[in-house]
Amino acid sequence: MECRLKLRCLGKTAKEKKFSVTYYKAEYERNIKRLNSPQGNYIKGKWHSTVKPVFGALTQFMGLRKINTIGIKQANKVMHLAAMAYNLKKYLKFTQKLAKTKAKAIGLIFFKINGLQNVIIFNLRQPTFM
């Protein structure tokens, strides 16, 4: 006896359909339920608007496609430096809009450079907790 749903299930060319069930099926279902909850949708929206664009900019425009270091501590330093570079780039765009005259722009740049050296030295000396 032929199944009435065979064509819908298999299509025209397939002979059989395979199902696989993993040992972790309950955990997968619990995670899917969490992601589809209102709180999960909110967090996904936040992530898509804050974190994902930064990683896209770092990988596509700032050349951070691979982290060529050994160990999590070194990779953490690379990511911190990349985050600082990204934030400084955004900050420079923001303050350049505020500077109306060339003299004010030059003053802002010198201020940033002097402050930037202290920020980089401070951040490189911070311990990593990963």
Distance bins in CASP14 RR format, pairs under 12 A and 6 or more apart:
PFRMAT RR
TARGET T0000
AUTHOR 0000-0000-0000
RMODE 2
METHOD distances of the structure
MODEL  1
2 9 0 0 0 0 0 1 0 0 0 0 0
2 10 0 0 0 0 0 1 0 0 0 0 0
3 9 1 0 0 1 0 0 0 0 0 0 0
3 10 0 0 0 0 1 0 0 0 0 0 0
3 16 0 0 0 0 0 1 0 0 0 0 0
3 17 0 0 0 0 0 1 0 0 0 0 0
5 11 0 0 0 0 0 1 0 0 0 0 0
5 17 0 0 0 0 0 1 0 0 0 0 0
6 12 0 0 0 0 0 1 0 0 0 0 0
6 14 0 0 0 0 1 0 0 0 0 0 0
6 15 0 0 0 0 0 1 0 0 0 0 0
6 16 0 0 0 0 0 1 0 0 0 0 0
6 17 0 0 0 0 1 0 0 0 0 0 0
7 13 0 0 0 0 0 1 0 0 0 0 0
7 14 0 0 0 0 0 1 0 0 0 0 0
7 17 0 0 0 0 0 1 0 0 0 0 0
8 14 0 0 0 0 0 1 0 0 0 0 0
8 17 0 0 0 0 0 1 0 0 0 0 0
9 15 0 0 0 0 0 1 0 0 0 0 0
9 16 0 0 0 0 0 1 0 0 0 0 0
9 17 1 0 0 1 0 0 0 0 0 0 0
9 18 0 0 0 0 0 1 0 0 0 0 0
9 19 0 0 0 0 0 1 0 0 0 0 0
10 16 1 0 0 1 0 0 0 0 0 0 0
10 17 1 0 1 0 0 0 0 0 0 0 0
10 18 0 0 0 0 0 1 0 0 0 0 0
11 17 0 0 0 0 1 0 0 0 0 0 0
19 25 0 0 0 0 0 1 0 0 0 0 0
21 28 0 0 0 0 0 1 0 0 0 0 0
21 29 0 0 0 0 0 1 0 0 0 0 0
22 28 1 0 0 1 0 0 0 0 0 0 0
22 29 0 0 0 0 0 1 0 0 0 0 0
24 30 0 0 0 0 1 0 0 0 0 0 0
24 31 0 0 0 0 1 0 0 0 0 0 0
24 32 0 0 0 0 0 1 0 0 0 0 0
25 31 0 0 0 0 0 1 0 0 0 0 0
25 32 0 0 0 0 0 1 0 0 0 0 0
26 32 0 0 0 0 0 1 0 0 0 0 0
26 33 0 0 0 0 0 1 0 0 0 0 0
27 33 0 0 0 0 0 1 0 0 0 0 0
27 34 0 0 0 0 0 1 0 0 0 0 0
28 34 0 0 0 0 0 1 0 0 0 0 0
28 35 0 0 0 0 0 1 0 0 0 0 0
29 35 0 0 0 0 0 1 0 0 0 0 0
29 36 0 0 0 0 0 1 0 0 0 0 0
30 36 0 0 0 0 0 1 0 0 0 0 0
30 37 0 0 0 0 0 1 0 0 0 0 0
31 37 0 0 0 0 0 1 0 0 0 0 0
31 40 0 0 0 0 0 1 0 0 0 0 0
32 40 0 0 0 0 0 1 0 0 0 0 0
33 39 0 0 0 0 0 1 0 0 0 0 0
33 40 0 0 0 0 1 0 0 0 0 0 0
34 40 1 0 0 1 0 0 0 0 0 0 0
34 41 0 0 0 0 0 1 0 0 0 0 0
34 42 0 0 0 0 0 1 0 0 0 0 0
34 43 0 0 0 0 1 0 0 0 0 0 0
34 44 0 0 0 0 0 1 0 0 0 0 0
35 41 1 0 0 1 0 0 0 0 0 0 0
35 42 0 0 0 0 0 1 0 0 0 0 0
35 43 0 0 0 0 1 0 0 0 0 0 0
35 44 1 0 0 1 0 0 0 0 0 0 0
35 45 0 0 0 0 0 1 0 0 0 0 0
35 47 0 0 0 0 0 1 0 0 0 0 0
36 42 0 0 0 0 0 1 0 0 0 0 0
36 43 0 0 0 0 0 1 0 0 0 0 0
36 44 0 0 0 0 1 0 0 0 0 0 0
37 43 0 0 0 0 1 0 0 0 0 0 0
37 44 0 0 0 0 0 1 0 0 0 0 0
38 44 0 0 0 0 0 1 0 0 0 0 0
38 45 0 0 0 0 0 1 0 0 0 0 0
39 45 0 0 0 0 0 1 0 0 0 0 0
39 46 0 0 0 0 0 1 0 0 0 0 0
40 46 0 0 0 0 1 0 0 0 0 0 0
40 47 0 0 0 0 1 0 0 0 0 0 0
40 48 0 0 0 0 0 1 0 0 0 0 0
41 47 0 0 0 0 0 1 0 0 0 0 0
41 48 0 0 0 0 0 1 0 0 0 0 0
42 48 0 0 0 0 0 1 0 0 0 0 0
42 49 0 0 0 0 0 1 0 0 0 0 0
43 49 0 0 0 0 0 1 0 0 0 0 0
43 50 0 0 0 0 0 1 0 0 0 0 0
43 51 0 0 0 0 0 1 0 0 0 0 0
44 50 0 0 0 0 0 1 0 0 0 0 0
44 51 0 0 0 0 0 1 0 0 0 0 0
44 52 0 0 0 0 1 0 0 0 0 0 0
45 51 0 0 0 0 1 0 0 0 0 0 0
45 52 0 0 0 0 1 0 0 0 0 0 0
45 53 0 0 0 0 0 1 0 0 0 0 0
46 52 0 0 0 0 0 1 0 0 0 0 0
46 53 0 0 0 0 0 1 0 0 0 0 0
47 53 0 0 0 0 0 1 0 0 0 0 0
47 54 0 0 0 0 0 1 0 0 0 0 0
47 55 0 0 0 0 0 1 0 0 0 0 0
48 54 0 0 0 0 0 1 0 0 0 0 0
48 55 0 0 0 0 0 1 0 0 0 0 0
48 56 0 0 0 0 0 1 0 0 0 0 0
51 57 0 0 0 0 0 1 0 0 0 0 0
51 58 0 0 0 0 0 1 0 0 0 0 0
51 83 0 0 0 0 0 1 0 0 0 0 0
51 86 0 0 0 0 0 1 0 0 0 0 0
52 58 0 0 0 0 0 1 0 0 0 0 0
52 59 0 0 0 0 0 1 0 0 0 0 0
52 60 0 0 0 0 0 1 0 0 0 0 0
53 59 0 0 0 0 0 1 0 0 0 0 0
53 60 0 0 0 0 0 1 0 0 0 0 0
53 61 0 0 0 0 0 1 0 0 0 0 0
53 86 0 0 0 0 0 1 0 0 0 0 0
53 90 0 0 0 0 0 1 0 0 0 0 0
54 60 0 0 0 0 0 1 0 0 0 0 0
54 61 0 0 0 0 0 1 0 0 0 0 0
54 62 0 0 0 0 1 0 0 0 0 0 0
54 64 0 0 0 0 0 1 0 0 0 0 0
54 79 0 0 0 0 0 1 0 0 0 0 0
54 82 0 0 0 0 1 0 0 0 0 0 0
54 83 1 0 0 1 0 0 0 0 0 0 0
54 85 0 0 0 0 0 1 0 0 0 0 0
54 86 1 0 0 1 0 0 0 0 0 0 0
54 87 0 0 0 0 1 0 0 0 0 0 0
54 89 0 0 0 0 0 1 0 0 0 0 0
54 90 0 0 0 0 1 0 0 0 0 0 0
55 61 0 0 0 0 0 1 0 0 0 0 0
55 62 0 0 0 0 0 1 0 0 0 0 0
55 63 0 0 0 0 0 1 0 0 0 0 0
55 64 0 0 0 0 1 0 0 0 0 0 0
55 65 0 0 0 0 0 1 0 0 0 0 0
55 79 0 0 0 0 0 1 0 0 0 0 0
55 82 0 0 0 0 1 0 0 0 0 0 0
55 83 0 0 0 0 0 1 0 0 0 0 0
55 86 0 0 0 0 1 0 0 0 0 0 0
56 62 0 0 0 0 1 0 0 0 0 0 0
56 63 0 0 0 0 0 1 0 0 0 0 0
56 64 0 0 0 0 1 0 0 0 0 0 0
56 65 0 0 0 0 0 1 0 0 0 0 0
56 82 0 0 0 0 0 1 0 0 0 0 0
56 86 0 0 0 0 0 1 0 0 0 0 0
57 63 0 0 0 0 1 0 0 0 0 0 0
57 64 0 0 0 0 1 0 0 0 0 0 0
57 82 0 0 0 0 1 0 0 0 0 0 0
57 83 0 0 0 0 0 1 0 0 0 0 0
57 85 0 0 0 0 0 1 0 0 0 0 0
57 86 1 0 0 1 0 0 0 0 0 0 0
57 87 0 0 0 0 0 1 0 0 0 0 0
57 89 0 0 0 0 1 0 0 0 0 0 0
57 90 0 0 0 0 1 0 0 0 0 0 0
58 64 1 0 1 0 0 0 0 0 0 0 0
58 65 0 0 0 0 1 0 0 0 0 0 0
58 66 0 0 0 0 0 1 0 0 0 0 0
58 67 0 0 0 0 0 1 0 0 0 0 0
58 78 0 0 0 0 0 1 0 0 0 0 0
58 79 0 0 0 0 1 0 0 0 0 0 0
58 81 0 0 0 0 0 1 0 0 0 0 0
58 82 1 0 1 0 0 0 0 0 0 0 0
58 83 0 0 0 0 1 0 0 0 0 0 0
58 84 0 0 0 0 0 1 0 0 0 0 0
58 85 0 0 0 0 1 0 0 0 0 0 0
58 86 1 0 0 1 0 0 0 0 0 0 0
58 87 0 0 0 0 0 1 0 0 0 0 0
58 89 0 0 0 0 0 1 0 0 0 0 0
59 65 1 0 1 0 0 0 0 0 0 0 0
59 66 0 0 0 0 1 0 0 0 0 0 0
59 67 0 0 0 0 0 1 0 0 0 0 0
59 79 0 0 0 0 0 1 0 0 0 0 0
59 82 0 0 0 0 1 0 0 0 0 0 0
59 86 0 0 0 0 0 1 0 0 0 0 0
61 82 0 0 0 0 0 1 0 0 0 0 0
61 85 0 0 0 0 0 1 0 0 0 0 0
61 86 0 0 0 0 1 0 0 0 0 0 0
61 89 0 0 0 0 1 0 0 0 0 0 0
62 78 0 0 0 0 0 1 0 0 0 0 0
62 79 0 0 0 0 0 1 0 0 0 0 0
62 81 0 0 0 0 0 1 0 0 0 0 0
62 82 1 0 0 1 0 0 0 0 0 0 0
62 83 0 0 0 0 0 1 0 0 0 0 0
62 84 0 0 0 0 0 1 0 0 0 0 0
62 85 1 0 0 1 0 0 0 0 0 0 0
62 86 1 0 0 1 0 0 0 0 0 0 0
62 87 0 0 0 0 0 1 0 0 0 0 0
62 88 0 0 0 0 0 1 0 0 0 0 0
62 89 0 0 0 0 1 0 0 0 0 0 0
62 90 0 0 0 0 0 1 0 0 0 0 0
63 78 0 0 0 0 0 1 0 0 0 0 0
63 82 0 0 0 0 1 0 0 0 0 0 0
63 85 0 0 0 0 0 1 0 0 0 0 0
63 86 0 0 0 0 0 1 0 0 0 0 0
64 75 0 0 0 0 0 1 0 0 0 0 0
64 78 1 0 0 1 0 0 0 0 0 0 0
64 79 0 0 0 0 1 0 0 0 0 0 0
64 80 0 0 0 0 0 1 0 0 0 0 0
64 81 0 0 0 0 1 0 0 0 0 0 0
64 82 1 0 1 0 0 0 0 0 0 0 0
64 83 0 0 0 0 0 1 0 0 0 0 0
64 85 0 0 0 0 1 0 0 0 0 0 0
64 86 0 0 0 0 1 0 0 0 0 0 0
65 82 0 0 0 0 0 1 0 0 0 0 0
66 75 0 0 0 0 0 1 0 0 0 0 0
66 78 0 0 0 0 1 0 0 0 0 0 0
66 82 0 0 0 0 0 1 0 0 0 0 0
67 73 0 0 0 0 0 1 0 0 0 0 0
67 74 0 0 0 0 1 0 0 0 0 0 0
67 75 1 0 1 0 0 0 0 0 0 0 0
67 76 0 0 0 0 1 0 0 0 0 0 0
67 77 0 0 0 0 1 0 0 0 0 0 0
67 78 1 0 1 0 0 0 0 0 0 0 0
67 79 1 0 0 1 0 0 0 0 0 0 0
67 80 0 0 0 0 0 1 0 0 0 0 0
67 81 0 0 0 0 0 1 0 0 0 0 0
67 82 0 0 0 0 1 0 0 0 0 0 0
68 74 0 0 0 0 1 0 0 0 0 0 0
68 75 0 0 0 0 1 0 0 0 0 0 0
68 78 0 0 0 0 1 0 0 0 0 0 0
69 75 1 0 1 0 0 0 0 0 0 0 0
69 76 0 0 0 0 1 0 0 0 0 0 0
69 77 1 0 0 1 0 0 0 0 0 0 0
69 78 1 0 1 0 0 0 0 0 0 0 0
69 79 0 0 0 0 1 0 0 0 0 0 0
69 81 0 0 0 0 0 1 0 0 0 0 0
69 82 0 0 0 0 0 1 0 0 0 0 0
70 77 0 0 0 0 0 1 0 0 0 0 0
70 78 0 0 0 0 0 1 0 0 0 0 0
71 77 0 0 0 0 0 1 0 0 0 0 0
71 78 0 0 0 0 0 1 0 0 0 0 0
71 128 0 0 0 0 0 1 0 0 0 0 0
71 130 0 0 0 0 1 0 0 0 0 0 0
72 78 0 0 0 0 0 1 0 0 0 0 0
72 79 0 0 0 0 0 1 0 0 0 0 0
72 128 0 0 0 0 1 0 0 0 0 0 0
72 129 0 0 0 0 0 1 0 0 0 0 0
72 130 1 0 1 0 0 0 0 0 0 0 0
73 79 0 0 0 0 0 1 0 0 0 0 0
73 80 0 0 0 0 0 1 0 0 0 0 0
73 126 0 0 0 0 0 1 0 0 0 0 0
73 127 0 0 0 0 1 0 0 0 0 0 0
73 128 1 0 1 0 0 0 0 0 0 0 0
73 129 0 0 0 0 1 0 0 0 0 0 0
73 130 1 0 0 1 0 0 0 0 0 0 0
74 80 0 0 0 0 0 1 0 0 0 0 0
74 81 0 0 0 0 0 1 0 0 0 0 0
74 128 0 0 0 0 1 0 0 0 0 0 0
74 130 0 0 0 0 0 1 0 0 0 0 0
75 81 0 0 0 0 0 1 0 0 0 0 0
75 82 0 0 0 0 0 1 0 0 0 0 0
75 128 0 0 0 0 1 0 0 0 0 0 0
75 130 0 0 0 0 1 0 0 0 0 0 0
76 82 0 0 0 0 0 1 0 0 0 0 0
76 83 0 0 0 0 0 1 0 0 0 0 0
76 123 0 0 0 0 0 1 0 0 0 0 0
76 124 0 0 0 0 0 1 0 0 0 0 0
76 126 0 0 0 0 0 1 0 0 0 0 0
76 127 0 0 0 0 0 1 0 0 0 0 0
76 128 1 0 1 0 0 0 0 0 0 0 0
76 129 0 0 0 0 1 0 0 0 0 0 0
76 130 1 0 1 0 0 0 0 0 0 0 0
77 83 0 0 0 0 0 1 0 0 0 0 0
77 84 0 0 0 0 0 1 0 0 0 0 0
77 120 0 0 0 0 0 1 0 0 0 0 0
77 123 0 0 0 0 1 0 0 0 0 0 0
77 124 1 0 0 1 0 0 0 0 0 0 0
77 125 0 0 0 0 0 1 0 0 0 0 0
77 126 0 0 0 0 1 0 0 0 0 0 0
77 127 0 0 0 0 0 1 0 0 0 0 0
77 128 1 0 0 1 0 0 0 0 0 0 0
77 130 0 0 0 0 0 1 0 0 0 0 0
78 84 0 0 0 0 0 1 0 0 0 0 0
78 85 0 0 0 0 0 1 0 0 0 0 0
78 124 0 0 0 0 0 1 0 0 0 0 0
78 128 0 0 0 0 0 1 0 0 0 0 0
78 130 0 0 0 0 0 1 0 0 0 0 0
79 85 0 0 0 0 0 1 0 0 0 0 0
79 86 0 0 0 0 0 1 0 0 0 0 0
79 123 0 0 0 0 0 1 0 0 0 0 0
79 128 0 0 0 0 1 0 0 0 0 0 0
79 130 0 0 0 0 1 0 0 0 0 0 0
80 86 0 0 0 0 0 1 0 0 0 0 0
80 87 0 0 0 0 0 1 0 0 0 0 0
80 119 0 0 0 0 0 1 0 0 0 0 0
80 120 0 0 0 0 0 1 0 0 0 0 0
80 122 0 0 0 0 0 1 0 0 0 0 0
80 123 1 0 0 1 0 0 0 0 0 0 0
80 124 0 0 0 0 1 0 0 0 0 0 0
80 125 0 0 0 0 0 1 0 0 0 0 0
80 126 0 0 0 0 1 0 0 0 0 0 0
80 127 0 0 0 0 0 1 0 0 0 0 0
80 128 1 0 0 1 0 0 0 0 0 0 0
80 129 0 0 0 0 0 1 0 0 0 0 0
80 130 0 0 0 0 0 1 0 0 0 0 0
81 87 0 0 0 0 0 1 0 0 0 0 0
81 88 0 0 0 0 0 1 0 0 0 0 0
81 119 0 0 0 0 0 1 0 0 0 0 0
81 120 0 0 0 0 1 0 0 0 0 0 0
81 123 1 0 0 1 0 0 0 0 0 0 0
81 124 0 0 0 0 1 0 0 0 0 0 0
81 126 0 0 0 0 0 1 0 0 0 0 0
81 128 0 0 0 0 0 1 0 0 0 0 0
82 88 0 0 0 0 0 1 0 0 0 0 0
82 89 0 0 0 0 0 1 0 0 0 0 0
82 123 0 0 0 0 0 1 0 0 0 0 0
83 89 0 0 0 0 0 1 0 0 0 0 0
83 90 0 0 0 0 0 1 0 0 0 0 0
83 119 0 0 0 0 0 1 0 0 0 0 0
83 123 0 0 0 0 1 0 0 0 0 0 0
84 90 0 0 0 0 0 1 0 0 0 0 0
84 91 0 0 0 0 0 1 0 0 0 0 0
84 116 0 0 0 0 1 0 0 0 0 0 0
84 119 1 0 0 1 0 0 0 0 0 0 0
84 120 1 0 0 1 0 0 0 0 0 0 0
84 121 0 0 0 0 0 1 0 0 0 0 0
84 122 0 0 0 0 0 1 0 0 0 0 0
84 123 1 0 0 1 0 0 0 0 0 0 0
84 124 0 0 0 0 1 0 0 0 0 0 0
84 126 0 0 0 0 0 1 0 0 0 0 0
85 91 0 0 0 0 0 1 0 0 0 0 0
85 92 0 0 0 0 0 1 0 0 0 0 0
85 116 0 0 0 0 0 1 0 0 0 0 0
85 119 0 0 0 0 0 1 0 0 0 0 0
85 120 0 0 0 0 1 0 0 0 0 0 0
85 123 0 0 0 0 0 1 0 0 0 0 0
86 92 0 0 0 0 0 1 0 0 0 0 0
86 93 0 0 0 0 0 1 0 0 0 0 0
87 93 0 0 0 0 0 1 0 0 0 0 0
87 94 0 0 0 0 0 1 0 0 0 0 0
87 116 0 0 0 0 0 1 0 0 0 0 0
87 119 0 0 0 0 1 0 0 0 0 0 0
87 120 0 0 0 0 0 1 0 0 0 0 0
87 123 0 0 0 0 0 1 0 0 0 0 0
88 94 0 0 0 0 0 1 0 0 0 0 0
88 95 0 0 0 0 0 1 0 0 0 0 0
88 109 0 0 0 0 0 1 0 0 0 0 0
88 112 1 0 0 1 0 0 0 0 0 0 0
88 113 0 0 0 0 0 1 0 0 0 0 0
88 115 0 0 0 0 0 1 0 0 0 0 0
88 116 1 0 0 1 0 0 0 0 0 0 0
88 117 0 0 0 0 0 1 0 0 0 0 0
88 119 0 0 0 0 1 0 0 0 0 0 0
88 120 0 0 0 0 1 0 0 0 0 0 0
88 123 0 0 0 0 0 1 0 0 0 0 0
89 95 0 0 0 0 0 1 0 0 0 0 0
89 96 0 0 0 0 0 1 0 0 0 0 0
89 112 0 0 0 0 0 1 0 0 0 0 0
89 116 0 0 0 0 0 1 0 0 0 0 0
90 96 0 0 0 0 0 1 0 0 0 0 0
90 97 0 0 0 0 0 1 0 0 0 0 0
91 97 0 0 0 0 0 1 0 0 0 0 0
91 98 0 0 0 0 0 1 0 0 0 0 0
91 108 0 0 0 0 0 1 0 0 0 0 0
91 109 0 0 0 0 0 1 0 0 0 0 0
91 111 0 0 0 0 0 1 0 0 0 0 0
91 112 1 0 0 1 0 0 0 0 0 0 0
91 115 0 0 0 0 0 1 0 0 0 0 0
91 116 0 0 0 0 1 0 0 0 0 0 0
91 119 0 0 0 0 0 1 0 0 0 0 0
92 98 0 0 0 0 0 1 0 0 0 0 0
92 99 0 0 0 0 0 1 0 0 0 0 0
92 105 0 0 0 0 0 1 0 0 0 0 0
92 108 0 0 0 0 1 0 0 0 0 0 0
92 109 0 0 0 0 1 0 0 0 0 0 0
92 111 0 0 0 0 0 1 0 0 0 0 0
92 112 1 0 0 1 0 0 0 0 0 0 0
92 113 0 0 0 0 0 1 0 0 0 0 0
92 116 0 0 0 0 1 0 0 0 0 0 0
93 99 0 0 0 0 0 1 0 0 0 0 0
94 108 0 0 0 0 0 1 0 0 0 0 0
94 112 0 0 0 0 0 1 0 0 0 0 0
95 104 0 0 0 0 1 0 0 0 0 0 0
95 105 0 0 0 0 1 0 0 0 0 0 0
95 107 0 0 0 0 0 1 0 0 0 0 0
95 108 1 0 1 0 0 0 0 0 0 0 0
95 109 0 0 0 0 1 0 0 0 0 0 0
95 111 0 0 0 0 1 0 0 0 0 0 0
95 112 1 0 0 1 0 0 0 0 0 0 0
96 102 0 0 0 0 0 1 0 0 0 0 0
96 104 0 0 0 0 0 1 0 0 0 0 0
96 105 1 0 0 1 0 0 0 0 0 0 0
96 106 0 0 0 0 0 1 0 0 0 0 0
96 107 0 0 0 0 0 1 0 0 0 0 0
96 108 1 0 0 1 0 0 0 0 0 0 0
96 109 0 0 0 0 1 0 0 0 0 0 0
96 112 0 0 0 0 0 1 0 0 0 0 0
97 104 0 0 0 0 0 1 0 0 0 0 0
97 105 0 0 0 0 0 1 0 0 0 0 0
97 108 0 0 0 0 0 1 0 0 0 0 0
98 104 0 0 0 0 1 0 0 0 0 0 0
98 105 0 0 0 0 1 0 0 0 0 0 0
98 107 0 0 0 0 0 1 0 0 0 0 0
98 108 1 0 0 1 0 0 0 0 0 0 0
99 105 1 1 0 0 0 0 0 0 0 0 0
99 106 0 0 0 0 1 0 0 0 0 0 0
99 107 0 0 0 0 1 0 0 0 0 0 0
99 108 1 0 1 0 0 0 0 0 0 0 0
99 109 0 0 0 0 1 0 0 0 0 0 0
99 111 0 0 0 0 0 1 0 0 0 0 0
99 112 0 0 0 0 0 1 0 0 0 0 0
100 108 0 0 0 0 0 1 0 0 0 0 0
101 107 0 0 0 0 0 1 0 0 0 0 0
101 108 0 0 0 0 0 1 0 0 0 0 0
102 108 0 0 0 0 0 1 0 0 0 0 0
102 109 0 0 0 0 0 1 0 0 0 0 0
103 109 0 0 0 0 0 1 0 0 0 0 0
103 110 0 0 0 0 0 1 0 0 0 0 0
104 110 0 0 0 0 0 1 0 0 0 0 0
104 111 0 0 0 0 0 1 0 0 0 0 0
105 111 0 0 0 0 0 1 0 0 0 0 0
105 112 0 0 0 0 0 1 0 0 0 0 0
106 112 0 0 0 0 0 1 0 0 0 0 0
106 113 0 0 0 0 0 1 0 0 0 0 0
107 113 0 0 0 0 1 0 0 0 0 0 0
107 114 0 0 0 0 0 1 0 0 0 0 0
108 114 0 0 0 0 0 1 0 0 0 0 0
108 115 0 0 0 0 0 1 0 0 0 0 0
108 116 0 0 0 0 0 1 0 0 0 0 0
109 115 0 0 0 0 0 1 0 0 0 0 0
109 116 0 0 0 0 0 1 0 0 0 0 0
110 116 0 0 0 0 0 1 0 0 0 0 0
110 117 0 0 0 0 0 1 0 0 0 0 0
111 117 0 0 0 0 0 1 0 0 0 0 0
111 118 0 0 0 0 0 1 0 0 0 0 0
112 118 0 0 0 0 0 1 0 0 0 0 0
112 119 0 0 0 0 1 0 0 0 0 0 0
112 120 0 0 0 0 0 1 0 0 0 0 0
113 119 0 0 0 0 0 1 0 0 0 0 0
113 120 0 0 0 0 0 1 0 0 0 0 0
114 120 0 0 0 0 0 1 0 0 0 0 0
114 121 0 0 0 0 0 1 0 0 0 0 0
115 121 0 0 0 0 1 0 0 0 0 0 0
115 122 0 0 0 0 1 0 0 0 0 0 0
115 123 0 0 0 0 0 1 0 0 0 0 0
116 122 0 0 0 0 0 1 0 0 0 0 0
116 123 0 0 0 0 0 1 0 0 0 0 0
117 123 0 0 0 0 0 1 0 0 0 0 0
117 124 0 0 0 0 0 1 0 0 0 0 0
118 124 0 0 0 0 0 1 0 0 0 0 0
118 125 0 0 0 0 0 1 0 0 0 0 0
119 125 0 0 0 0 0 1 0 0 0 0 0
119 126 0 0 0 0 0 1 0 0 0 0 0
120 126 0 0 0 0 0 1 0 0 0 0 0
END
